[in-house]
């Protein structure tokens, strides 16, 4: 690890088979127990639907991590799309937990950690691939968000009208001002037309836009080849334009030419000359802008464009769907009605448009996920969680915390006790799955031995939970202050953990 943080593996090193070394049977059983515990928490806090959506989202994210570590771009693309879909489901599930979002958040993170170890392995390799997927998808979404803003504010038409209005205004100030504008436009065109066409031909390498000998050699001029007299002429015109007496004298000069002077003044101030030249200037600037965008995209694609595009597939799909949906007024109105009156989302939708607002929300969600992944990397790098079975250990701890948070919301005490028991099972079964997988291999037939171990662990935890339930509802159904009750529940949970660990060690 470098002084600035973890050194991510190169792109070529972060693909291949999933890194999970967990035996499938015990790993699946641990994940299933975590799902059941999450559903129990959801029911206890009044949000069973939120728990179901959490389980689905975590399963999708975990499965996606396995797909992202594949060598095939098609599978990585599917994994990228699934990652964003699962992440969105997790965000929705947290919202469905209503007044208890902390319980939903911790339970969601717990399930995702367990799902990672079940499907892909919570390793630096896997986290690196998922992180790059989030980053590349975020870049794609940012591009669509910028496009949505351009469409919402009519930037193209506004820029065109502003440019036309500016040229018209300058042309109407004075014929001498029009002369200066024409000089600047012509000078810009002759200096930039050749580099602009070179960039245009880079975009279309099979096409020759012009025959350079017959066209560019006549029009194009290198900046070093511009005669000094031209610069003096342009500078002198600019100086004279800034003085009122020069503008008046030029108008008087045109008036003295009778019909010819009137015609020249009309051509200068009507826009017949400045307009077409301004259009050519705009086209040249557009070519430079497109080429700059091409360079940015090439830098983003890196040394392996196909891999980058496959990892960004989720961002492209989500960005395109939201962008197109935001352009459909009925659909946009339906989405806007789901926002609370006076909320930040509603205000943003009115100011920036529905599409840009939704894409900003997705981008913010991806940023949060990236921060969470950074925390996971820190925990793994500094061995706060075991290097093997880290996902099961982290998920077990988070599930334990979720149970305590549920107790603080006045959920049934037995739910907290059962959740803590489930957390212990997730840890035990997950660690056993990794031990068996590393020792005998994930393809070995070890289901019978795993089943015996799982049955023993489940029996131990079940006995502990039953004893806790008896002490809660049979031996001690007393009315005590809430604070003492919660403290007693905490002591009971600690005792349960100690009992389970001691029995397991025996």
RAHULIN-V639266 format. One record per residue. N is the residue number from 0. BURIAL is 1 if it has 9 or more other C-alpha atoms within 8 Angstrom, else 0. Layout:
# RAHULIN-V639266
{{N/BURIAL} {N/BURIAL}}
This chain:
# RAHULIN-V639266
{{0/0} {1/0} {2/0} {3/0} {4/0} {5/0} {6/0} {7/0} {8/1} {9/0} {10/0} {11/0} {12/0} {13/1} {14/1} {15/0} {16/0} {17/1} {18/1} {19/1} {20/1} {21/1} {22/1} {23/1} {24/1} {25/1} {26/1} {27/1} {28/1} {29/1} {30/1} {31/0} {32/1} {33/1} {34/1} {35/0} {36/1} {37/1} {38/1} {39/1} {40/1} {41/1} {42/1} {43/1} {44/1} {45/0} {46/1} {47/1} {48/1} {49/1} {50/1} {51/1} {52/1} {53/1} {54/1} {55/1} {56/1} {57/1} {58/1} {59/1} {60/1} {61/1} {62/1} {63/1} {64/1} {65/1} {66/1} {67/1} {68/1} {69/1} {70/1} {71/0} {72/1} {73/0} {74/1} {75/1} {76/1} {77/1} {78/1} {79/1} {80/1} {81/1} {82/1} {83/1} {84/1} {85/1} {86/1} {87/1} {88/1} {89/1} {90/1} {91/1} {92/1} {93/1} {94/1} {95/1} {96/1} {97/0} {98/0} {99/1} {100/1} {101/0} {102/1} {103/1} {104/1} {105/1} {106/1} {107/1} {108/1} {109/1} {110/1} {111/1} {112/1} {113/1} {114/1} {115/1} {116/1} {117/1} {118/1} {119/1} {120/1} {121/1} {122/1} {123/1} {124/1} {125/1} {126/1} {127/1} {128/1} {129/1} {130/1} {131/1} {132/1} {133/1} {134/1} {135/1} {136/1} {137/1} {138/1} {139/1} {140/1} {141/1} {142/0} {143/1} {144/1} {145/1} {146/0} {147/1} {148/1} {149/1} {150/1} {151/1} {152/0} {153/0} {154/1} {155/0} {156/0} {157/0} {158/0} {159/0} {160/0} {161/0} {162/0} {163/1} {164/0} {165/0} {166/1} {167/1} {168/0} {169/1} {170/1} {171/1} {172/0} {173/1} {174/1} {175/1} {176/1} {177/1} {178/1} {179/1} {180/1} {181/1} {182/1} {183/1} {184/1} {185/1} {186/0} {187/1} {188/1} {189/1} {190/1} {191/1} {192/1} {193/1} {194/0} {195/1} {196/1} {197/0} {198/1} {199/1} {200/1} {201/0} {202/0} {203/0} {204/0} {205/0} {206/0} {207/0} {208/0} {209/0} {210/0} {211/0} {212/0} {213/0} {214/1} {215/1} {216/1} {217/0} {218/0} {219/1} {220/1} {221/0} {222/0} {223/0} {224/0} {225/1} {226/0} {227/0} {228/0} {229/0} {230/1} {231/0} {232/0} {233/1} {234/0} {235/0} {236/1} {237/1} {238/0} {239/1} {240/1} {241/0} {242/0} {243/0} {244/0} {245/1} {246/1} {247/0} {248/0} {249/1} {250/1} {251/0} {252/1} {253/1} {254/1} {255/0} {256/1} {257/0} {258/0} {259/0} {260/1} {261/1} {262/0} {263/1} {264/1} {265/0} {266/1} {267/1} {268/1} {269/1} {270/1} {271/1} {272/1} {273/1} {274/1} {275/0} {276/1} {277/1} {278/0} {279/1} {280/1} {281/0} {282/0} {283/1} {284/0} {285/0} {286/1} {287/1} {288/0} {289/0} {290/1} {291/0} {292/0} {293/0} {294/0} {295/0} {296/0} {297/0} {298/0} {299/0} {300/1} {301/0} {302/0} {303/0} {304/0} {305/0} {306/1} {307/1} {308/1} {309/1} {310/1} {311/1} {312/1} {313/1} {314/1} {315/1} {316/1} {317/1} {318/1} {319/1} {320/0} {321/1} {322/1} {323/1} {324/1} {325/1} {326/0} {327/0} {328/0} {329/0} {330/1} {331/1} {332/0} {333/0} {334/1} {335/1} {336/0} {337/0} {338/1} {339/0} {340/0} {341/0} {342/0} {343/0} {344/1} {345/1} {346/1} {347/1} {348/1} {349/0} {350/0} {351/1} {352/1} {353/1} {354/1} {355/1} {356/1} {357/1} {358/1} {359/1} {360/0} {361/1} {362/1} {363/0} {364/1} {365/1} {366/0} {367/0} {368/1} {369/1} {370/0} {371/0} {372/1} {373/0} {374/0} {375/0} {376/1} {377/0} {378/1} {379/1} {380/0} {381/0} {382/0} {383/0} {384/1} {385/1} {386/0} {387/0} {388/1} {389/1} {390/1} {391/1} {392/1} {393/1} {394/1} {395/1} {396/1} {397/1} {398/1} {399/1} {400/1} {401/1} {402/1} {403/1} {404/1} {405/1} {406/1} {407/0} {408/0} {409/0} {410/1} {411/0} {412/1} {413/1} {414/1} {415/1} {416/1} {417/1} {418/1} {419/1} {420/1} {421/1} {422/1} {423/1} {424/1} {425/1} {426/1} {427/1} {428/1} {429/1} {430/1} {431/1} {432/1} {433/1} {434/1} {435/1} {436/1} {437/1} {438/0} {439/0} {440/1} {441/1} {442/0} {443/0} {444/0} {445/0} {446/0} {447/0} {448/0} {449/1} {450/1} {451/0} {452/0} {453/1} {454/0} {455/0} {456/1} {457/1} {458/0} {459/1} {460/1} {461/1} {462/0} {463/1} {464/1} {465/0} {466/0} {467/1} {468/1} {469/1} {470/1} {471/1} {472/0} {473/0} {474/0} {475/0} {476/0} {477/0} {478/0} {479/0} {480/0} {481/0} {482/0} {483/0} {484/1} {485/1} {486/0} {487/0} {488/1} {489/0} {490/0} {491/1} {492/1} {493/0} {494/0} {495/1} {496/1} {497/0} {498/1} {499/1} {500/0} {501/0} {502/0} {503/0} {504/0} {505/0}}
